[in-house]
């Protein structure tokens, strides 16, 4: 699995979201940060055999609700 396919997948997600949002005017918005977190920690990828990029890198997010777990872990720090 090449890393370029993961990057390409994120770019496609971003472009599709831009269409819905009527294009992003700023690239430093929290929406994009949230999309990156979703893409890397929550969304399983077919190219990674159902794993997330974080899982593949050995950064497993444990818990039934991954969003909630990530928020709770970030609040602890």
Beta strands, then each sheet from edge to edge (+ up, - down):
end
